[in-house]
Amino acid sequence: MDRAPDISDTAFITCYFRSLDPELSRDPLASLWVDSAVARLGDKFRHEVIENDPVNIQLRCRYWVEALERFQAAHGEVSLVNLGAGFSMYPFLPCLRETSLSLEVDQSHVVAFKRARLAEFARDGRVPAVRHLAHRALDFEREPFEALLDEELAKLGRDRPTFFLLEGFFYYLSPPVSDRLWGWLRSACTAGDRIGMIHLPQEIRESAAYRRTQRFLQEDCGYDGEAIVYHEREYFSSEGLEVLDQSSHVGLARRYGVSEDHTNDNTFNEHFLLLEAGDGP
Ligand SMILES: C[S@@+](CC[C@H](N)C(=O)[O-])C[C@H]1O[C@@H](n2cnc3c(N)ncnc32)[C@H](O)[C@@H]1O
Protein backbone atom coordinates (compact mmCIF):
# COMPACT_ATOMS: atom_id res chain seq x y z
CA MET A 1 0.00 0.00 0.00
CA ASP A 2 2.82 2.45 -0.87
CA ARG A 3 0.54 5.05 -2.47
CA ALA A 4 -1.94 7.73 -1.40
CA PRO A 5 -4.96 6.46 0.55
CA ASP A 6 -7.69 5.30 -1.82
CA ILE A 7 -11.13 3.76 -1.60
CA SER A 8 -9.57 0.43 -2.64
CA ASP A 9 -7.97 0.32 0.84
CA THR A 10 -11.40 -0.80 2.01
CA ALA A 11 -10.91 -3.92 -0.13
CA PHE A 12 -7.85 -4.82 1.96
CA ILE A 13 -9.79 -4.23 5.17
CA THR A 14 -12.54 -6.66 4.10
CA CYS A 15 -9.85 -9.31 3.44
CA TYR A 16 -8.37 -8.70 6.87
CA PHE A 17 -11.76 -9.10 8.55
CA ARG A 18 -12.54 -12.29 6.57
CA SER A 19 -9.15 -13.68 7.55
CA LEU A 20 -9.85 -13.20 11.28
CA ASP A 21 -12.36 -16.09 11.20
CA PRO A 22 -11.96 -18.12 8.01
CA GLU A 23 -14.41 -20.73 9.25
CA LEU A 24 -17.18 -18.19 9.60
CA SER A 25 -16.30 -16.26 6.43
CA ARG A 26 -15.59 -19.51 4.53
CA ASP A 27 -12.65 -17.72 2.89
CA PRO A 28 -9.38 -19.42 3.87
CA LEU A 29 -7.53 -17.39 1.20
CA ALA A 30 -8.33 -13.88 2.48
CA SER A 31 -5.19 -13.91 4.64
CA LEU A 32 -3.05 -13.86 1.46
CA TRP A 33 -3.88 -10.14 1.14
CA VAL A 34 -3.03 -9.18 4.70
CA ASP A 35 0.26 -7.59 5.75
CA SER A 36 1.10 -5.47 8.78
CA ALA A 37 -0.08 -2.20 7.14
CA VAL A 38 -3.43 -3.79 6.21
CA ALA A 39 -3.83 -5.18 9.74
CA ARG A 40 -3.03 -1.75 11.23
CA LEU A 41 -5.68 -0.03 9.12
CA GLY A 42 -8.23 -2.77 9.81
CA ASP A 43 -7.51 -2.67 13.56
CA LYS A 44 -8.00 1.09 13.54
CA PHE A 45 -11.37 0.60 11.86
CA ARG A 46 -12.63 -2.09 14.21
CA HIS A 47 -11.35 -0.46 17.40
CA GLU A 48 -12.22 3.16 16.59
CA VAL A 49 -15.08 3.00 14.10
CA ILE A 50 -17.22 -0.16 14.22
CA GLU A 51 -16.54 -2.98 16.63
CA ASN A 52 -18.90 -5.48 14.99
CA ASP A 53 -17.63 -4.97 11.42
CA PRO A 54 -15.30 -8.02 11.32
CA VAL A 55 -18.16 -10.44 12.03
CA ASN A 56 -20.39 -8.57 9.56
CA ILE A 57 -17.83 -8.85 6.78
CA GLN A 58 -17.29 -12.54 7.63
CA LEU A 59 -21.03 -13.20 7.35
CA ARG A 60 -21.21 -11.10 4.18
CA CYS A 61 -18.65 -13.36 2.53
CA ARG A 62 -20.36 -16.49 3.83
CA TYR A 63 -23.69 -15.25 2.48
CA TRP A 64 -22.29 -14.95 -1.07
CA VAL A 65 -20.32 -18.22 -0.81
CA GLU A 66 -23.59 -19.98 0.02
CA ALA A 67 -25.49 -18.10 -2.71
CA LEU A 68 -22.83 -19.14 -5.26
CA GLU A 69 -22.95 -22.73 -4.02
CA ARG A 70 -26.70 -22.85 -4.59
CA PHE A 71 -26.32 -21.24 -8.02
CA GLN A 72 -23.64 -23.75 -8.97
CA ALA A 73 -25.74 -26.67 -7.67
CA ALA A 74 -28.78 -25.48 -9.64
CA HIS A 75 -26.99 -25.03 -12.96
CA GLY A 76 -23.77 -27.04 -13.13
CA GLU A 77 -21.62 -24.79 -15.29
CA VAL A 78 -21.83 -21.09 -14.37
CA SER A 79 -20.05 -17.76 -14.74
CA LEU A 80 -19.35 -15.15 -12.09
CA VAL A 81 -19.06 -11.45 -12.96
CA ASN A 82 -17.80 -9.55 -9.92
CA LEU A 83 -17.95 -5.75 -10.22
CA GLY A 84 -15.79 -3.84 -7.73
CA ALA A 85 -14.24 -7.23 -6.93
CA GLY A 86 -11.30 -5.91 -4.90
CA PHE A 87 -9.30 -8.86 -3.55
CA SER A 88 -12.16 -11.27 -3.02
CA MET A 89 -11.31 -14.88 -3.87
CA TYR A 90 -14.58 -16.55 -4.91
CA PRO A 91 -13.17 -18.06 -8.14
CA PHE A 92 -10.65 -20.02 -6.03
CA LEU A 93 -13.07 -21.22 -3.36
CA PRO A 94 -14.91 -24.56 -3.52
CA CYS A 95 -18.25 -22.75 -3.97
CA LEU A 96 -17.34 -22.57 -7.68
CA ARG A 97 -16.15 -25.51 -9.73
CA GLU A 98 -12.76 -25.36 -11.43
CA THR A 99 -14.56 -25.20 -14.76
CA SER A 100 -16.48 -22.06 -13.86
CA LEU A 101 -15.66 -18.84 -15.68
CA SER A 102 -15.06 -15.55 -13.84
CA LEU A 103 -14.65 -11.92 -14.76
CA GLU A 104 -13.55 -9.36 -12.20
CA VAL A 105 -13.71 -5.61 -12.71
CA ASP A 106 -12.09 -2.92 -10.58
CA GLN A 107 -9.88 0.16 -10.80
CA SER A 108 -6.67 -0.32 -12.80
CA HIS A 109 -4.27 -0.23 -9.83
CA VAL A 110 -6.35 -2.86 -8.00
CA VAL A 111 -6.45 -5.12 -11.04
CA ALA A 112 -2.71 -4.74 -11.73
CA PHE A 113 -1.79 -5.52 -8.11
CA LYS A 114 -4.21 -8.46 -7.89
CA ARG A 115 -3.04 -10.06 -11.14
CA ALA A 116 0.64 -9.77 -10.16
CA ARG A 117 0.05 -11.20 -6.68
CA LEU A 118 -2.20 -14.02 -7.99
CA ALA A 119 0.57 -15.03 -10.40
CA GLU A 120 3.00 -15.22 -7.44
CA PHE A 121 0.50 -17.18 -5.34
CA ALA A 122 -0.02 -19.62 -8.22
CA ARG A 123 3.75 -20.10 -8.62
CA ASP A 124 4.07 -20.88 -4.88
CA GLY A 125 1.08 -23.21 -5.00
CA ARG A 126 -0.93 -21.03 -2.64
CA VAL A 127 -3.81 -20.83 -5.12
CA PRO A 128 -4.67 -23.26 -7.94
CA ALA A 129 -2.81 -22.24 -11.11
CA VAL A 130 -5.40 -22.71 -13.81
CA ARG A 131 -8.64 -20.89 -13.26
CA HIS A 132 -10.67 -19.15 -15.92
CA LEU A 133 -10.41 -15.74 -14.39
CA ALA A 134 -10.35 -12.59 -16.53
CA HIS A 135 -9.69 -9.12 -15.16
CA ARG A 136 -10.87 -5.84 -16.60
CA ALA A 137 -9.52 -2.51 -15.38
CA LEU A 138 -12.27 0.08 -15.38
CA ASP A 139 -13.12 3.23 -13.49
CA PHE A 140 -16.89 3.35 -13.62
CA GLU A 141 -16.91 7.06 -12.77
CA ARG A 142 -14.52 8.09 -15.52
CA GLU A 143 -15.02 5.68 -18.40
CA PRO A 144 -18.02 4.73 -20.52
CA PHE A 145 -18.44 1.15 -19.37
CA GLU A 146 -21.46 -0.32 -21.15
CA ALA A 147 -19.75 -1.37 -24.40
CA LEU A 148 -16.64 -2.60 -22.53
CA LEU A 149 -18.72 -4.79 -20.24
CA ASP A 150 -20.75 -6.09 -23.19
CA GLU A 151 -17.48 -7.07 -24.87
CA GLU A 152 -16.22 -8.85 -21.75
CA LEU A 153 -19.50 -10.71 -21.34
CA ALA A 154 -19.35 -11.83 -24.96
CA LYS A 155 -15.83 -13.18 -24.32
CA LEU A 156 -17.14 -15.21 -21.37
CA GLY A 157 -19.74 -16.69 -23.70
CA ARG A 158 -23.36 -16.43 -22.66
CA ASP A 159 -24.15 -20.13 -22.93
CA ARG A 160 -24.21 -20.61 -19.15
CA PRO A 161 -26.05 -18.75 -16.37
CA THR A 162 -24.20 -15.79 -14.89
CA PHE A 163 -24.09 -14.52 -11.33
CA PHE A 164 -23.45 -10.77 -11.19
CA LEU A 165 -22.03 -9.77 -7.80
CA LEU A 166 -21.78 -6.19 -6.49
CA GLU A 167 -20.44 -6.55 -2.95
CA GLY A 168 -19.67 -3.35 -1.02
CA PHE A 169 -19.29 -1.40 -4.25
CA PHE A 170 -22.52 -0.04 -5.75
CA TYR A 171 -23.05 2.69 -3.15
CA TYR A 172 -19.65 4.26 -3.86
CA LEU A 173 -20.82 5.25 -7.33
CA SER A 174 -22.37 8.65 -7.98
CA PRO A 175 -26.15 8.68 -8.69
CA PRO A 176 -25.95 9.02 -12.50
CA VAL A 177 -23.28 6.31 -12.72
CA SER A 178 -25.12 3.90 -10.43
CA ASP A 179 -28.30 4.49 -12.47
CA ARG A 180 -26.42 3.69 -15.67
CA LEU A 181 -24.82 0.60 -14.16
CA TRP A 182 -28.17 -0.68 -12.94
CA GLY A 183 -29.61 -0.06 -16.43
CA TRP A 184 -26.75 -2.03 -17.96
CA LEU A 185 -27.22 -4.90 -15.53
CA ARG A 186 -30.92 -5.15 -16.33
CA SER A 187 -30.19 -5.27 -20.03
CA ALA A 188 -27.33 -7.76 -19.60
CA CYS A 189 -29.30 -10.29 -17.53
CA THR A 190 -31.05 -13.12 -19.29
CA ALA A 191 -33.41 -15.72 -17.80
CA GLY A 192 -31.80 -17.64 -14.93
CA ASP A 193 -29.04 -15.10 -14.27
CA ARG A 194 -28.79 -13.83 -10.71
CA ILE A 195 -27.73 -10.50 -9.23
CA GLY A 196 -26.18 -10.35 -5.76
CA MET A 197 -26.46 -6.74 -4.67
CA ILE A 198 -25.43 -4.83 -1.57
CA HIS A 199 -27.07 -1.46 -1.08
CA LEU A 200 -27.69 1.12 1.61
CA PRO A 201 -31.19 2.35 2.48
CA GLN A 202 -31.91 5.89 3.70
CA GLU A 203 -32.15 4.85 7.36
CA ILE A 204 -28.36 4.40 7.45
CA ARG A 205 -28.08 8.20 7.60
CA GLU A 206 -29.40 8.06 11.19
CA SER A 207 -26.70 5.63 12.28
CA ALA A 208 -23.78 6.76 14.46
CA ALA A 209 -21.69 3.86 13.09
CA TYR A 210 -22.35 5.09 9.58
CA ARG A 211 -21.30 8.66 10.41
CA ARG A 212 -18.04 7.35 11.93
CA THR A 213 -17.47 5.21 8.81
CA GLN A 214 -18.01 8.22 6.57
CA ARG A 215 -15.36 10.14 8.52
CA PHE A 216 -12.94 7.19 8.32
CA LEU A 217 -13.45 6.88 4.56
CA GLN A 218 -12.69 10.57 4.14
CA GLU A 219 -9.73 10.76 6.51
CA ASP A 220 -8.10 7.35 6.00
CA CYS A 221 -9.20 6.23 2.53
CA GLY A 222 -9.21 9.53 0.61
CA TYR A 223 -12.91 9.18 -0.22
CA ASP A 224 -15.55 11.89 -0.49
CA GLY A 225 -18.06 10.10 1.74
CA GLU A 226 -20.75 12.63 0.83
CA ALA A 227 -21.07 10.82 -2.46
CA ILE A 228 -22.27 7.54 -0.92
CA VAL A 229 -25.55 6.67 -2.59
CA TYR A 230 -28.71 5.39 -0.90
CA HIS A 231 -31.12 3.10 -2.69
CA GLU A 232 -34.31 1.81 -1.24
CA ARG A 233 -35.13 -1.77 -2.10
CA GLU A 234 -37.86 -0.57 -4.54
CA TYR A 235 -35.13 0.90 -6.74
CA PHE A 236 -34.13 -2.66 -7.66
CA SER A 237 -37.66 -3.87 -8.33
CA SER A 238 -38.29 -4.43 -11.94
CA GLU A 239 -40.55 -6.58 -14.00
CA GLY A 240 -38.97 -9.93 -14.68
CA LEU A 241 -36.71 -9.78 -11.63
CA GLU A 242 -37.66 -12.01 -8.70
CA VAL A 243 -36.39 -11.40 -5.17
CA LEU A 244 -35.00 -14.76 -3.98
CA ASP A 245 -33.74 -13.39 -0.66
CA GLN A 246 -33.10 -10.18 1.19
CA SER A 247 -31.38 -9.39 4.46
CA SER A 248 -29.04 -6.95 6.20
CA HIS A 249 -26.17 -7.20 8.67
CA VAL A 250 -28.65 -6.88 11.54
CA GLY A 251 -30.71 -9.67 9.92
CA LEU A 252 -27.74 -11.92 9.11
CA ALA A 253 -26.33 -11.68 12.64
CA ARG A 254 -29.65 -13.12 13.89
CA ARG A 255 -30.04 -15.59 11.02
CA TYR A 256 -26.62 -17.11 11.70
CA GLY A 257 -27.03 -16.82 15.47
CA VAL A 258 -23.88 -14.76 16.10
CA SER A 259 -25.45 -11.75 17.83
CA GLU A 260 -28.69 -10.24 19.05
CA ASP A 261 -27.00 -6.89 19.72
CA HIS A 262 -26.71 -5.51 16.21
CA THR A 263 -28.73 -2.34 15.63
CA ASN A 264 -28.88 0.25 12.87
CA ASP A 265 -26.95 2.55 15.20
CA ASN A 266 -23.95 0.33 16.00
CA THR A 267 -23.68 -1.35 12.56
CA PHE A 268 -22.76 -0.24 9.04
CA ASN A 269 -26.00 -1.92 8.09
CA GLU A 270 -25.62 -2.88 4.45
CA HIS A 271 -28.68 -4.53 2.90
CA PHE A 272 -28.44 -7.68 0.79
CA LEU A 273 -30.57 -8.58 -2.21
CA LEU A 274 -30.48 -11.77 -4.21
CA LEU A 275 -32.39 -11.40 -7.47
CA GLU A 276 -33.13 -13.75 -10.35
CA ALA A 277 -33.99 -12.75 -13.88
CA GLY A 278 -36.99 -14.40 -15.48
CA ASP A 279 -38.20 -14.36 -19.07
CA GLY A 280 -39.75 -10.88 -18.80
CA PRO A 281 -38.22 -7.53 -19.84
C1 LIG B 1 -15.21 -2.10 -0.08
S1 LIG B 1 -14.28 -2.57 -1.49
C2 LIG B 1 -15.13 -4.11 -1.83
C3 LIG B 1 -14.23 -5.09 -2.53
C4 LIG B 1 -14.84 -6.51 -2.64
N1 LIG B 1 -16.07 -6.52 -3.39
C5 LIG B 1 -15.03 -7.06 -1.25
O1 LIG B 1 -16.19 -7.23 -0.84
O2 LIG B 1 -14.03 -7.33 -0.59
C6 LIG B 1 -14.86 -1.49 -2.79
C7 LIG B 1 -14.24 -1.81 -4.14
O3 LIG B 1 -14.89 -0.99 -5.13
C8 LIG B 1 -13.90 -0.51 -6.02
N2 LIG B 1 -14.38 0.74 -6.62
C9 LIG B 1 -14.87 1.85 -5.97
N3 LIG B 1 -15.16 2.81 -6.85
C10 LIG B 1 -14.87 2.31 -8.09
C11 LIG B 1 -14.95 2.83 -9.42
N4 LIG B 1 -15.36 4.08 -9.64
N5 LIG B 1 -14.57 2.04 -10.45
C12 LIG B 1 -14.12 0.78 -10.23
N6 LIG B 1 -14.03 0.22 -8.99
C13 LIG B 1 -14.38 0.99 -7.94
C14 LIG B 1 -12.68 -0.25 -5.13
O4 LIG B 1 -11.49 -0.16 -5.88
C15 LIG B 1 -12.75 -1.46 -4.21
O5 LIG B 1 -12.02 -2.56 -4.68
The ligand as a Gaussian input file, in Angstrom:
#p B3LYP/6-31G(d) Opt

LIG

0 1
 C      -15.209000      -2.099000      -0.082000
 S      -14.276000      -2.574000      -1.486000
 C      -15.127000      -4.110000      -1.833000
 C      -14.232000      -5.091000      -2.527000
 C      -14.835000      -6.505000      -2.640000
 N      -16.068000      -6.522000      -3.387000
 C      -15.034000      -7.064000      -1.252000
 O      -16.186000      -7.235000      -0.836000
 O      -14.031000      -7.334000      -0.591000
 C      -14.856000      -1.488000      -2.786000
 C      -14.238000      -1.808000      -4.141000
 O      -14.895000      -0.993000      -5.130000
 C      -13.903000      -0.505000      -6.023000
 N      -14.383000       0.744000      -6.618000
 C      -14.866000       1.849000      -5.968000
 N      -15.159000       2.810000      -6.851000
 C      -14.867000       2.314000      -8.094000
 C      -14.951000       2.831000      -9.420000
 N      -15.362000       4.076000      -9.645000
 N      -14.569000       2.035000     -10.450000
 C      -14.122000       0.775000     -10.225000
 N      -14.027000       0.218000      -8.992000
 C      -14.382000       0.987000      -7.941000
 C      -12.684000      -0.252000      -5.132000
 O      -11.486000      -0.159000      -5.881000
 C      -12.751000      -1.463000      -4.210000
 O      -12.025000      -2.559000      -4.682000

